[in-house]
Amino acid sequence: MNASRQKNLPADERRNVTVEAVVDLAGKTNPDSITTAAIAKHMNLTQGALFRHFPNKEAIWQAVMTWVAERLMARIEKAAEGIDSPLETMQAMFLAHVAFVSEHPGAPRMMFGELQGAKATPAKRMARAMLKQYAVRLNDLIKAGKERGELRSDLDGEAAATLFIGTIQGLVMQSLIADDMSRMVDDAPRAFAIYRRGIIAGFSDEEG
């Protein structure tokens, strides 16, 4: 988007464009190295124009985490619509999450960076709140799956939710290392199949 077009954007849309620019930059470079000058240059704006909508860099980072959280949770909830089975819902959410990250590789880079940071920034609190919300959603599905007999009755719901998210994070890290985000889309169905086998009712070592 060119600078002249951006000057005519409403304030809310300008903020969204800025956030998307940061996510785009984070997909190509280390988020820690992204400066407000780099963001402004990427958007063909002056830093002054950038700071008319955000008081400081911390506010931009918080807006980025809010953007990621809202869009990721909306994506997985949309994927879950109309699915009656808790187990199938979990699979749909897993694949939708992976697809979202493959489309926005800067999102996990930003999130990992914030969660690993020592400071308790607003962006870090937002990232933690999203993961907590995600875990609650998964725990509810796991509980429903156990009640319906889809999942093992002795399944540790908290551990299963942690492993669900951790498996996605592992796929993300492998794709980032390989510098090929499409890799995780290809690997996701096979990874979930292994996860699924460990939580479904009726599975045992003898059966495997």
C-alpha positions as a printed NumPy array, in Angstrom:
array([[  0.   ,   0.   ,   0.   ],
       [  1.497,   3.353,  -0.986],
       [  1.971,   6.273,   1.366],
       [ -0.611,   8.546,  -0.255],
       [ -3.263,   5.872,   0.056],
       [ -2.368,   5.265,   3.704],
       [ -2.734,   8.955,   4.584],
       [ -6.434,   8.717,   3.817],
       [ -7.098,   5.632,   5.924],
       [ -9.301,   5.871,   9.038],
       [ -7.341,   5.601,  12.293],
       [ -8.474,   2.041,  13.094],
       [ -7.566,   0.82 ,   9.636],
       [ -4.198,   2.565,   9.802],
       [ -3.452,   0.759,  13.061],
       [ -4.416,  -2.568,  11.501],
       [ -2.197,  -1.887,   8.496],
       [  0.675,  -1.108,  10.862],
       [  0.147,  -4.336,  12.79 ],
       [  0.05 ,  -6.358,   9.571],
       [  3.268,  -4.665,   8.457],
       [  4.981,  -5.714,  11.71 ],
       [  3.77 ,  -9.301,  11.344],
       [  5.054,  -9.293,   7.771],
       [  8.439,  -7.952,   8.874],
       [  8.659, -10.502,  11.702],
       [  8.226, -13.27 ,   9.153],
       [ 11.397, -12.111,   7.398],
       [ 13.636, -10.987,  10.248],
       [ 14.235, -11.362,  13.984],
       [ 11.43 ,  -9.49 ,  15.789],
       [ 13.945,  -8.152,  18.334],
       [ 15.691,  -6.267,  15.537],
       [ 12.529,  -4.566,  14.261],
       [ 12.655,  -0.846,  15.033],
       [  9.995,   1.788,  14.569],
       [ 12.214,   3.222,  11.824],
       [ 12.139,  -0.15 ,  10.031],
       [  8.357,  -0.341,  10.378],
       [  7.926,   3.176,   9.005],
       [ 10.271,   2.428,   6.105],
       [  8.404,  -0.797,   5.316],
       [  5.16 ,   1.19 ,   5.169],
       [  6.658,   4.152,   3.272],
       [  5.812,   6.448,   6.181],
       [  7.7  ,   8.711,   8.536],
       [  8.137,   7.702,  12.175],
       [  6.086,  10.755,  13.051],
       [  3.146,   9.383,  11.076],
       [  3.552,   6.05 ,  12.842],
       [  3.517,   7.615,  16.296],
       [  0.306,   9.484,  15.585],
       [ -1.447,   6.143,  16.055],
       [  0.812,   4.445,  18.607],
       [  2.492,   6.247,  21.507],
       [  5.519,   3.935,  21.504],
       [  6.933,   0.628,  20.262],
       [  5.481,  -1.258,  23.24 ],
       [  1.984,  -0.201,  22.192],
       [  2.639,  -1.513,  18.684],
       [  3.776,  -4.873,  20.063],
       [  0.678,  -5.095,  22.261],
       [ -1.518,  -4.377,  19.232],
       [  0.308,  -7.094,  17.296],
       [ -0.331,  -9.678,  20.031],
       [ -3.998,  -8.642,  20.16 ],
       [ -4.239,  -9.008,  16.38 ],
       [ -2.646, -12.467,  16.467],
       [ -4.811, -13.665,  19.367],
       [ -8.084, -12.436,  17.885],
       [ -7.457, -13.794,  14.409],
       [ -6.034, -17.13 ,  15.52 ],
       [ -8.892, -17.829,  17.93 ],
       [-11.428, -16.747,  15.285],
       [ -9.787, -19.094,  12.762],
       [ -9.892, -22.142,  15.015],
       [-13.455, -21.436,  16.161],
       [-14.596, -21.122,  12.56 ],
       [-12.928, -24.453,  11.773],
       [-14.817, -26.025,  14.68 ],
       [-18.25 , -24.826,  13.534],
       [-20.777, -27.556,  12.81 ],
       [-18.63 , -30.43 ,  14.111],
       [-20.376, -32.511,  16.751],
       [-17.495, -34.789,  17.718],
       [-15.056, -33.285,  20.264],
       [-12.198, -35.318,  18.792],
       [-12.922, -34.2  ,  15.236],
       [-13.255, -30.639,  16.514],
       [ -9.776, -30.869,  17.996],
       [ -8.395, -32.107,  14.695],
       [-10.059, -29.274,  12.783],
       [ -8.644, -26.748,  15.264],
       [ -5.168, -28.273,  15.013],
       [ -5.091, -28.052,  11.223],
       [ -6.605, -24.555,  11.217],
       [ -3.976, -23.335,  13.671],
       [ -1.186, -24.733,  11.516],
       [ -2.687, -23.147,   8.396],
       [ -2.903, -19.758,  10.131],
       [  0.741, -19.876,  11.172],
       [  1.888, -20.952,   7.714],
       [  0.119, -17.893,   6.297],
       [  1.518, -15.568,   8.989],
       [  4.999, -16.86 ,   9.918],
       [  5.721, -13.627,  11.739],
       [  3.002, -14.415,  14.29 ],
       [  4.801, -17.283,  16.07 ],
       [  8.116, -15.415,  15.867],
       [  6.533, -12.472,  17.684],
       [  4.836, -14.708,  20.24 ],
       [  7.919, -16.799,  21.01 ],
       [  9.935, -13.619,  21.353],
       [  7.502, -12.087,  23.835],
       [  7.077, -15.24 ,  25.921],
       [ 10.842, -15.698,  26.204],
       [ 11.438, -12.114,  27.249],
       [ 12.22 , -11.304,  30.882],
       [  9.985,  -8.224,  31.078],
       [  6.29 ,  -8.553,  31.921],
       [  5.147,  -6.416,  28.992],
       [  1.511,  -5.902,  27.956],
       [  2.281,  -7.92 ,  24.815],
       [  3.597, -10.807,  26.92 ],
       [  0.502, -10.719,  29.119],
       [ -1.665, -10.816,  26.002],
       [  0.235, -13.832,  24.635],
       [ -0.137, -15.668,  27.944],
       [ -3.847, -14.823,  28.128],
       [ -4.383, -16.244,  24.635],
       [ -2.612, -19.49 ,  25.491],
       [ -4.664, -19.773,  28.679],
       [ -7.895, -19.23 ,  26.722],
       [ -6.765, -21.828,  24.189],
       [ -6.   , -24.362,  26.936],
       [ -9.406, -23.843,  28.532],
       [-11.082, -24.465,  25.168],
       [ -9.093, -27.667,  24.699],
       [ -9.799, -28.877,  28.231],
       [-13.524, -28.424,  27.631],
       [-13.294, -30.481,  24.436],
       [-11.241, -33.169,  26.14 ],
       [-13.752, -33.391,  28.978],
       [-16.617, -33.677,  26.471],
       [-14.691, -36.311,  24.52 ],
       [-14.219, -38.401,  27.661],
       [-17.906, -38.107,  28.55 ],
       [-18.871, -39.291,  25.067],
       [-16.448, -42.189,  25.173],
       [-14.297, -40.839,  22.335],
       [-11.265, -40.259,  24.539],
       [ -9.632, -42.408,  27.183],
       [-11.376, -42.148,  30.535],
       [ -8.01 , -41.937,  32.321],
       [ -6.689, -39.192,  30.031],
       [ -4.974, -36.32 ,  31.815],
       [ -6.829, -33.403,  30.244],
       [ -4.351, -30.725,  31.27 ],
       [ -1.393, -32.689,  29.92 ],
       [ -3.273, -33.522,  26.716],
       [ -4.063, -29.83 ,  26.143],
       [ -0.429, -28.895,  26.768],
       [  0.767, -31.571,  24.344],
       [ -1.732, -30.395,  21.692],
       [ -0.303, -26.863,  21.757],
       [  3.248, -28.147,  22.162],
       [  2.934, -30.341,  19.073],
       [  1.93 , -27.325,  17.006],
       [  4.809, -25.318,  18.452],
       [  7.172, -28.141,  17.527],
       [  5.929, -28.119,  13.953],
       [  6.392, -24.355,  13.857],
       [  9.968, -24.567,  15.124],
       [ 10.902, -27.275,  12.617],
       [  9.468, -25.208,   9.776],
       [ 11.277, -22.077,  10.947],
       [ 14.558, -23.998,  11.162],
       [ 14.009, -25.392,   7.653],
       [ 12.914, -21.932,   6.445],
       [  9.913, -23.606,   4.83 ],
       [  6.547, -22.808,   6.424],
       [  4.701, -25.023,   3.958],
       [  6.432, -27.976,   5.586],
       [  4.266, -27.774,   8.692],
       [  1.067, -27.917,   6.626],
       [  2.289, -31.162,   5.08 ],
       [  3.422, -32.6  ,   8.421],
       [  0.388, -31.565,  10.481],
       [ -2.027, -34.399,   9.547],
       [  0.594, -37.04 ,  10.362],
       [  1.545, -35.352,  13.62 ],
       [ -2.076, -35.138,  14.718],
       [ -2.602, -38.803,  13.821],
       [  0.098, -39.742,  16.342],
       [ -1.382, -37.415,  18.97 ],
       [ -4.872, -38.763,  18.287],
       [ -3.744, -42.348,  18.724],
       [ -2.501, -41.56 ,  22.218],
       [ -5.747, -40.028,  23.477],
       [ -8.542, -42.047,  21.871],
       [-10.568, -44.549,  23.862],
       [ -9.696, -48.186,  23.411],
       [ -6.075, -47.694,  22.432],
       [ -3.455, -49.836,  24.136],
       [  0.133, -50.898,  23.494],
       [ -1.094, -54.316,  22.443],
       [ -3.293, -52.724,  19.785],
       [ -0.395, -50.578,  18.513]])
